[in-house]
Amino acid sequence: MLTVGRIVSHCAHPTVYDLTLRPGPTLVFGFPVRREDKTTHETADVTSDAAQFLFRVVRIAPGVTLNDILLLLDASPTLVDIFRLRFAGQVREEVLKGPPALAADGGMSPRALEHLELRWNWRLDTDTREYSSVHELEFSGVGPVLREDDAHQMLRAGDRERWSLKLMPVRELLRLPVIFREDFVISEVDLNSRRYGEPIANGRLDEVTLGQVIRGVLSELTFHGGPTEQAALSDELVQQVARLESGDEDTVDAEALFDELMPEGKAFAAMFETLVDVTQSEVRRVMHHIEDDQPASPAFDAAFGGRVRVREQHQQLTGRQFRKAFHAAM
């Protein structure tokens, strides 16, 4: 796998400016001061001025919780205006209510989460070699280390479960520590690639700004709106599940719905000369699994024994090229 070169942060050097978020919350700015012929490193509490440091690289000290990060919205009210499109005002109101009381069993977090994690969410189109989402952080919940393999989630013993935080009440997460993870994976973003959505490279970047941290947290916690909107949506989903389980909810065939939303008849006619005794779904599955650089036409021959014939003008296309032409013909 390709490894992206490491970008090293020098913020810890005692003669440069640095910013650290500590529990409390306390935002500490370090700076060099020269007196006579000696340079010393001094610090100042800038928590109330956090909005002025959004573009500074920040270090998240051990022990910082989600509560600490979100309380910056109250300590520096200008942040509420800056992040108003992320429902910062509503989130602040929830945070000021404080975490809920501990459960009777002493549990401190939902779903047995051990901590919350911020990490980069880079994507790469391996066809055009273009990167995207390089400024965005993914914010998720991380569970304990698994003691055995979990085939359902395709996790191995030693891995950790990762949970989306969308629709989770923010107050239930406030006590959890937040970690910024420097190592990250880069995923394929080309829809025509066999590996779309899969990890294709590793990277490491240990510099993140205060603004990126706050934006990453709020973007996940308010993905479906502010706390009020999210609570309403969560209740609606629970009711839908109950209706499905009771048989009171009408359902439709997934394949039929897909064909209705994305009719592919035109594309099949453009790419294939014949389809004999095979369904479009079967052909689509084979097409999806052809490797990007593998010739597509022989793969269809091998899978269907001549019952599927690619049109002559497309017989030299590779898997990625074939999928691209297919999507263009829709």
N, C-alpha and C positions, 0 to 999 in steps of 0.2 A: 504493500500500500504506500502511496505517496505520502511523505511527511512534509508538512509545510514548515518552513524555517521559523525558528523561535524568535519572537520579538521580545526583547528583554527590557523590563522596566528598571530604571535607576532611581526610583523615588526614594529608596531607603538610604541613599547616600547622605551623610550628615551635613553636607554643605549646599544642598539644593532644597527647593520648595517641595513640601509634601503634604498630603492630606490623609487623615486617618479617621474612620468612623469607629467609635468605641461604644460599648454598652452605656445606656443612660437615657437617651442618646447624647453623646458628646462628640462633636465634630472638631477635630484638632488640626490646626494648620501649622506646619513647621517651616521655618524660614531661617536663612543665615543672617547673622548680624556681625558687622565688623566694627570692632572697637580698638582703637590704636592699631597695633599690628597683629591682632588676634581675631580670628573668626569663630564665633560660637553659633550653636544651633538652638534657637528658641522656639517656643510654641505659643499659640493663642487659641482660646476657645472661640470658634466661629459658628457655633450651632445656630444661633439666631440669624446668621447671615448666609445660611447654606445655599440660598438661591444664587449667590454671587460666585459659587464654586462649582457649578454644574459641569463646567468643561475641564475641571481638574481631575487628574488621575487620582483615584481614592483606593486606600487599603481598608478592607473590612476586617477589623480586629476579631480575634477569637471571642466567642460569647455573644456577639451581636445577634439579636433576634429580629424577626419580622416587625415586632412592636417597635424596636429602636428605629428601624428604617422609616416606618410610616409615621412615627411621631415627629419626624422632621417636618412634615406638613403642618404641624401645629407650632413647632418652634420657629419656623421660617414661613409665615403665611403667604409670602409671595409665591411659594411653590404651588399653592393651591390654584392660583391664577395661571401659572405656567402649564400645569398639567390638568387644566379644567376639562379638556376633551377626554381625559381618562378618569373622569368622575372623582377627582381628587377631593373635592369638598365632601361628598357623601362618604368616601372612604375614611376621611379624617373623623367624621362624626361617629362612625362605627368604632374606630380605634380608641377614641376618647372614652367609650363605654367600658373599655378594658376587656381582658380575656374572660371567658365564661368560667364559672366555678369548676374546679376539678371534678371529674367523674368519681362516682363512689369507689371505683376500683383503683383510683389514683392515676388513671390515664390522662395524659396531657395533650394528646393529639389524635385526630381522626386517622383511621386506616393504619395505625401503628407506624406513622411516619417518624423517622429519627431526626431529619433535618430538611431544610429547604435549600435548593441549589440553583445558583445562577451560572449559566455557561453559554458560550457563544453558539450561534445557530447558523454557521456558514453553509452556503450551498454552491455547487459548481456544476455548470453545464459543460460536460466533457466534450461536447461536439464543438461549441463555439469558444470554449476555454474562458467563459465569463463567470465571475463570482457574483453572488448576490447575498443579501441579508447579512453583510459583514459588520454592521453596526448594531445588530439586534441580539438581545440576550433571551435565552429560553429560561423560564422560571418554573421549577417543578418540585414536587415532593419526593423524597427518597426514603425508602423503607429499610429495614434491617437486612443484613447479609443473609442470603438464602442458604439453608443447610443442605438442601437437595435440589436436584433439577426440577424445573417447572416446565413441562413440555407444552402446556397450554399457552404460556407466555413466551416460549422459546428462550427461557433463561436457564443458566446452569448454576450449580452449587457454587457459591462465592460471589454471584452477581447480586445486584440489588434491584428491587422493584422501583419503577419510577411512575409517579402519578401526576396526572394533570390536576391543576388547582382551580380550573374553571368551574364555576358554580359552587365552590366550597365557601362557606361563610368565613369571612376574613377573621373574625374574632376567634374562631377555633384554631387558627394558625399562629396567633400572635406570639405564643411562648416558644415557638420553634426557632432554633438557631439557623442563620442564613450563611451559606458558604459560597464563595466565588470559586468556581473550578477553572483552572487555567488550561487544562487539557480538554480538547473537544474533538468531535468527529465532523467531517464535511460530507454532506449527502448529495447524491445526484439529483439535479433539478430538471433535466431534459426529459420531457414526457415521452419522447420516442425511444428512450434508452431502456434496455432490458432491466437495468438496475435502478430505475427511477425510484427515488425515495430511500435508497439503501446507502449505507456508509461506503464511501469510496476513498477516503483519505483521513489522515490524522493531522491535527494542528495544535499549537500551543501559543497562547497569548496571555501574558500576565498583567496587562494594562487595561483598566476599565475606568471610565469617568463616573463621577457621582450622578450626573444626569442619566447616563445609560443604566445605572443600577435602579434608580427610581422609576424610570420609564419601563424597564423590563419587568419590575415587580407589578406596577399598576396595569400594564398591558395584559398580563395573565389574569390578575384578580378581577379585572373589569371587562373581560373579553365579551361577555354577554350583557354589559351594562353595569349600572351602579348596583349597590347592595339590594335596593328595593326591587329593581327589575330582575336581578338574578334570583331572588327569593321567589318571585312570581313564576319565573320560567321553571325553576326547580320543582315547584309544586305542580305545575302543569305536566311536567314529564312524569312525575310520580303517578299522577292520575291516569295518564295515558298507559303506563305500564300496567296499572291495575285493570284498566278496561281490556287490554290485550290478554291478560291472564284469565279474565272472566269470559272472554269471547265476545264482548260487547263492542269491540273496535273493528271496523272494516279494514281488511288488509288487501294488498294487491301483490301480484307476483313480481318479484324483484327484476327478473329478466324482461318482463313485459314493460315495466316502468322504465327501465334503462333504454329499451328500444323506442319508447314513446318520447323520452327526453332527448335522446341522441340517436336518431334514425341513421342506420348504417347501410341501408339497402343500396344507395347510390355509390358508396365507397366499395362495397363488395362487387357491384357490377363493373366498376372501373378497374379493379385490381385483378379479378379472377375471370377466367374464361368459362370454367365449369365448376359447379359444386354438386356432386352426386351422392345422395344418401348421407349427407353430413349436415349438421346444423351450423348456423353462423356462430353460435356460442362455442362449439367445438373448434372451429377454425380460429376464432378469436383467441382462445386459450393457447393454441399452438403458436400463433403469431406473437403473442406476448412473451413466450419463453425462448424465442430464437435469439441467440446471442447477437450483440450489436454488429460484429464483424463477420458473422456467419452468413453464407448465401441463403437467402430466404426460400427460393423455389425448391431446392433439393430437400429442405426441411419439411415442406408441405408434402412432397412426394413420399418421404420416409414415414410420415405420420399417417397418411391417408391412402397410400398405395395407388396413386394415380386418380383417385376420385376427385381430387382438387387440382385444378390446373391454373397456374398463374398466366396472365396475359403476356404475350411475347415481349412487349416493351418494358415489362417489369421483372423479367426473369434474371437479370443480372444484379438486382438490388440486394444489399445486405439486410440483415434484420432491422437495424435502425433506419436505414433508408426506406425500407418497405413500410414500416410503421408510419414514418413521416409522410410518405406519399398517400397512405391509406387515410390518415387524419385530414390531409389537405383535400381529399376527394369527398369528404363528408358534407 
